[in-house]
Amino acid sequence: MGKQLRVTTRNARFQQWEALLTNRKKRNQAGAFMVQGVRAIDQAIEHRWEFQSLLFDADRGLSTWARNVLEAVGAERFALSHDLMAELGEKNEDVPELLAVVSLADLNLDSVKAGPDFLGIVFDRPGSPGNLGSLIRSADAFGAELVITNGHGADPFDPRSVRASTGSLFSTKVAHADSPRDVACWLADQAGEPIRLVGADEDGATDIADYDLTLPALLVIGREAAGMSRAWKETVDATVRIPIGGSATSLNAAAAGSVALYEAVRQRSGRW
């Protein structure tokens, strides 16, 4: 596997990796985040993300998959003790044999150009990294071009978000905007047919199934529990509601976003 460095103590390098797990500021300063899991690492490779380092368990025999990754990816390689891998893998059991440190992607919304049949989704001030990762996974599954995070909220590069996306973070464009106005300005700069800005809200004027989502659309999902902000309600072109029953008063934000994306694809495909 070529040259590799061995780490057996919680030295300065280990502490830098550890900080990537919990500290957003440290991730931004390092320009990198920690990737755990076979599928996530495979997706990062397939979609040509930049790897900075590969960490592997020096106290066990590696699988064919892990050896192939170490051979194929051009990055620094570090052999860690089993206990240190358990700490960075955040697992006491089923300790990962391989972890990756991957460069952060550019989240600049202005660099994104919408396609002719655009479908995207905004998550307003996401509070839960798990919900954000789940919504990214749904966006990937339903063919959305873009996920926008808006305002202060969860980091898409938080390990909990990366895990919840099950690798979809690497195949789905994610961008960030500070305010609804920034998103509206981006929409105004896009060429082609105007993109409708459609908010999902429990008090929406129209049932989502009755609203035409066959045209280019950017859906907006509000923050968990609080829903869309007043600024968003004043910015969107329309609000739609997702009808629910039972004793629940609302859907989880990631679930609501998934339903909205599904409905858009259902209308566009004409098959479901």
C-alpha positions in Angstrom: 0.0 0.0 0.0 3.0 2.3 -0.2 4.2 4.8 2.4 2.0 5.1 5.6 2.3 6.8 9.0 1.4 5.0 12.2 -0.6 6.7 15.0 -1.0 4.9 18.3 -1.6 7.8 20.7 -4.0 10.7 20.9 -1.4 13.0 19.4 -2.0 16.4 17.8 -2.9 14.8 14.5 -5.5 12.6 16.1 -7.0 15.5 18.0 -7.4 17.4 14.7 -9.3 14.4 13.3 -11.4 14.2 16.4 -12.3 17.9 16.1 -13.7 17.2 12.7 -16.4 15.1 14.3 -17.8 17.7 16.6 -16.6 21.2 15.7 -18.0 23.0 12.7 -15.5 25.8 13.0 -12.6 23.3 13.0 -14.1 21.6 9.9 -14.2 24.9 8.1 -10.7 25.9 9.2 -9.3 22.5 8.0 -11.5 22.5 4.9 -12.3 18.9 5.6 -14.7 16.5 7.2 -14.7 12.9 8.4 -16.5 10.2 6.3 -17.6 7.0 8.0 -19.1 3.9 6.3 -18.5 1.8 3.2 -21.2 3.3 1.0 -20.3 6.9 1.9 -16.7 6.3 1.0 -17.6 4.5 -2.2 -19.9 7.4 -3.2 -17.2 10.0 -2.5 -14.8 8.0 -4.7 -17.4 7.6 -7.5 -18.3 11.2 -7.6 -14.7 12.3 -7.5 -14.5 14.2 -4.2 -11.0 15.1 -3.0 -9.6 12.8 -0.3 -7.1 14.3 2.1 -6.3 11.3 4.3 -7.3 7.6 4.7 -7.2 6.1 8.2 -7.2 2.3 8.7 -7.1 -0.2 11.5 -3.6 -1.4 11.9 -4.6 -4.2 14.4 -6.8 -6.3 12.1 -6.7 -7.9 8.7 -8.3 -5.5 6.1 -11.0 -6.6 3.7 -10.5 -6.6 0.0 -12.6 -3.5 -0.2 -10.5 -1.6 2.2 -7.2 -2.7 0.5 -8.6 -1.6 -2.9 -9.6 1.8 -1.5 -6.1 2.3 0.0 -4.5 1.4 -3.3 -6.9 3.4 -5.6 -7.2 6.7 -3.7 -4.3 9.2 -3.8 -4.3 10.4 -0.2 -2.1 10.2 2.8 -2.5 6.9 4.7 -2.4 6.5 8.4 -2.3 3.2 10.3 -4.2 3.7 13.6 -4.6 1.4 16.6 -7.9 -0.3 17.0 -8.9 1.8 20.0 -8.3 5.1 18.1 -10.3 3.8 15.2 -13.2 3.1 17.5 -13.1 6.6 18.9 -13.1 8.2 15.4 -15.7 5.8 14.1 -17.9 6.6 17.1 -18.5 2.9 17.7 -17.6 0.6 20.5 -18.7 -2.4 18.4 -18.3 -2.9 14.7 -15.3 -0.6 14.7 -14.7 0.6 11.1 -11.7 -0.7 9.3 -11.4 2.4 7.2 -12.2 6.1 7.6 -11.7 9.0 5.2 -10.9 12.7 5.6 -12.5 14.4 2.6 -12.3 18.1 1.5 -15.4 20.3 2.0 -17.4 21.1 -1.1 -18.2 24.7 -2.2 -21.6 25.7 -0.8 -21.8 28.9 -2.8 -25.3 29.1 -4.3 -24.3 31.7 -6.9 -22.1 29.1 -8.6 -25.2 26.8 -9.3 -27.1 26.9 -12.5 -30.6 25.4 -12.7 -31.5 23.0 -15.4 -34.6 23.3 -17.7 -36.8 20.9 -15.7 -35.4 22.1 -12.3 -36.6 20.6 -9.1 -34.9 21.6 -5.8 -35.7 22.0 -2.1 -34.8 24.5 0.6 -34.5 23.5 4.2 -35.0 26.6 6.3 -32.7 26.7 9.4 -32.4 22.9 9.8 -32.0 22.1 13.5 -31.2 18.4 13.2 -28.2 17.1 11.3 -30.1 13.8 11.0 -33.1 15.4 9.4 -30.8 17.4 7.0 -29.0 14.2 5.9 -32.4 12.4 5.5 -33.7 15.2 3.3 -30.5 15.1 1.1 -31.1 11.3 0.8 -34.7 11.9 -0.4 -33.6 14.6 -2.8 -31.2 12.2 -4.4 -33.8 9.4 -4.5 -36.3 11.7 -6.3 -33.9 13.3 -8.6 -33.8 16.8 -7.2 -31.0 18.9 -8.6 -30.3 20.9 -5.5 -30.7 21.1 -1.7 -30.3 24.6 -0.2 -29.8 25.2 3.5 -30.9 28.6 4.6 -29.9 30.7 7.6 -28.2 29.4 10.7 -28.7 25.6 11.1 -27.2 22.2 10.9 -24.0 21.5 8.9 -24.4 19.1 6.0 -20.8 18.0 6.7 -21.6 17.0 10.3 -21.0 13.2 10.6 -24.6 12.7 11.7 -25.8 14.4 8.5 -23.3 12.5 6.3 -24.4 9.2 7.9 -28.1 10.0 7.5 -27.6 10.8 3.8 -26.2 7.2 3.3 -23.8 8.6 0.7 -26.3 10.8 -1.1 -24.4 13.9 0.1 -21.7 13.1 -2.5 -24.1 12.7 -5.4 -26.5 15.7 -4.7 -25.6 19.3 -5.0 -25.9 21.1 -1.7 -25.6 24.9 -1.4 -26.2 27.5 1.3 -28.0 30.9 1.4 -28.1 33.3 4.3 -31.7 34.6 3.7 -34.9 34.0 1.6 -33.9 37.2 -0.3 -30.6 35.6 -1.4 -32.6 32.6 -2.7 -35.1 34.8 -4.5 -32.2 36.7 -6.1 -30.6 33.5 -7.3 -33.9 32.4 -8.8 -34.2 35.7 -10.6 -30.8 35.2 -12.2 -31.6 31.7 -13.7 -32.2 31.4 -17.4 -35.2 29.8 -19.0 -38.7 29.3 -17.6 -39.2 31.0 -14.2 -38.8 28.7 -11.2 -41.8 28.7 -8.9 -41.0 29.1 -5.2 -43.4 26.8 -3.3 -43.6 26.6 0.5 -45.0 23.7 2.4 -47.0 24.8 5.4 -49.8 23.2 7.5 -51.9 26.3 6.8 -51.1 26.2 3.1 -53.8 27.5 0.7 -53.8 24.5 -1.6 -53.5 20.7 -1.1 -50.2 19.8 -2.6 -51.8 17.2 -4.9 -53.8 20.0 -6.5 -50.9 22.3 -7.1 -49.1 22.1 -10.4 -45.5 20.9 -9.7 -44.8 19.9 -13.3 -43.1 23.2 -14.0 -39.7 24.1 -12.6 -40.0 24.4 -8.9 -38.1 25.1 -5.7 -39.8 23.7 -2.6 -39.4 25.2 0.8 -39.6 23.2 4.1 -39.6 25.1 7.4 -37.6 24.4 10.5 -38.6 21.5 12.7 -41.6 22.4 14.9 -41.6 26.2 14.0 -42.3 25.7 10.3 -41.6 28.4 7.7 -40.5 31.7 8.9 -42.5 34.9 8.3 -39.8 36.0 5.8 -40.3 32.8 3.8 -44.1 33.1 3.9 -43.7 36.6 2.4 -41.2 35.4 -0.3 -42.8 32.2 -1.7 -45.1 32.3 -4.7 -47.5 29.8 -3.2 -48.0 27.7 0.0 -49.3 24.2 -0.1 -50.3 21.8 2.6 -49.7 18.1 3.0 -52.9 16.5 4.3 -52.4 14.2 7.3 -54.7 12.3 9.6 -54.5 10.6 13.0 -53.5 12.5 16.1 -50.3 14.0 14.6 -50.4 17.8 14.1 -47.5 17.9 11.7 -44.9 15.9 9.9 -41.2 15.6 10.7 -39.4 18.2 8.4 -37.5 15.6 6.5 -40.6 13.5 6.0 -42.5 16.6 4.8 -39.8 17.3 2.3 -39.8 13.7 1.1 -43.5 13.8 0.5 -43.3 17.1 -1.3 -40.5 15.8 -3.6 -42.4 12.6 -4.2 -45.5 14.5 -5.2 -43.5 16.6 -7.7 -42.0 13.5 -9.3 -45.4 11.8 -9.3 -46.9 14.7 -11.2 -44.0 14.9 -13.6 -43.8 11.2 -14.4 -47.5 10.6 -14.8 -46.8 7.0 -13.8 -47.5 6.9 -10.1 
